[in-house]
Amino acid sequence: MTDIDYFYFDKEEPVKGCLLALKNIIQTYNKEFISKWYYKLPCFMYKNKLFCYLWVDKKTQFPYIAIGRGVEIEHPDLVQGNRTFVKLLYINPNEDIPINKIYQIFDMALKLYK
């Protein structure tokens, strides 16, 4: 098993299922996204630049999508904290995944890469 596979399949449900669904949602959004194990993170690259990555918050155990260049995006559901490059979109693994919200944020982010 590769490191990226281990990242997804090492988790317990419902986090594992949520992460796998998020991976599919991200790859479905844009066929040009390349999934890559980068900086020990499951990243999605667009034109050789970091677009987003997936991770799990250590305190809440909620998965999140870290949006590259997210600090340039204004959206009420994005959390910056003390980060200087990304903003986070937390996903509750016990609820339906807000695909429309994710795609709305991705639409805003993708404009920054063109």
Backbone hydrogen bonds, N-H to C=O, Kabsch-Sander energy under -0.5 kcal/mol:
donor,donor_aa,acceptor,acceptor_aa,energy
6,Y,2,T,-2.7
7,F,3,D,-2.1
8,Y,4,I,-1.3
9,F,5,D,-2.8
10,D,6,Y,-1.7
11,K,8,Y,-0.8
15,V,12,E,-0.7
16,K,12,E,-1.9
18,C,14,P,-2.1
19,L,15,V,-2.8
20,L,16,K,-2.4
21,A,17,G,-2.2
22,L,18,C,-2.6
23,K,19,L,-2.5
24,N,20,L,-2.0
25,I,21,A,-2.7
26,I,22,L,-2.7
27,Q,23,K,-2.4
28,T,24,N,-2.2
29,Y,25,I,-1.6
30,N,26,I,-1.1
33,F,30,N,-1.7
34,I,45,M,-2.3
35,S,33,F,-0.5
36,K,43,C,-2.6
38,Y,36,K,-0.9
38,Y,41,L,-2.5
41,L,38,Y,-1.0
43,C,36,K,-3.0
43,C,41,L,-1.1
44,F,52,C,-2.9
45,M,34,I,-2.8
46,Y,49,K,-3.2
49,K,46,Y,-1.1
51,F,44,F,-2.5
52,C,44,F,-1.6
53,Y,66,A,-1.7
54,L,42,P,-1.9
55,W,64,Y,-1.8
57,D,62,F,-2.7
61,Q,57,D,-2.0
64,Y,55,W,-2.8
65,I,89,L,-2.1
66,A,53,Y,-3.0
66,A,64,Y,-0.6
67,I,65,I,-0.6
67,I,87,K,-3.1
68,G,51,F,-2.8
68,G,66,A,-0.7
70,G,67,I,-1.8
70,G,85,F,-0.5
71,V,85,F,-1.4
72,E,69,R,-1.9
73,I,70,G,-2.2
75,H,73,I,-0.7
78,L,75,H,-1.7
79,V,88,L,-2.5
83,R,80,Q,-1.9
87,K,67,I,-1.1
88,L,79,V,-3.0
89,L,65,I,-2.3
90,Y,88,L,-0.6
91,I,63,P,-2.8
95,E,92,N,-1.6
99,I,97,I,-2.1
102,I,98,P,-2.4
103,Y,99,I,-2.8
104,Q,100,N,-2.1
105,I,101,K,-2.3
106,F,102,I,-2.6
107,D,103,Y,-2.5
108,M,104,Q,-1.7
109,A,105,I,-2.5
110,L,106,F,-3.1
111,K,107,D,-1.2
112,L,108,M,-0.5
112,L,109,A,-1.4
113,Y,110,L,-1.5
114,K,111,K,-0.8
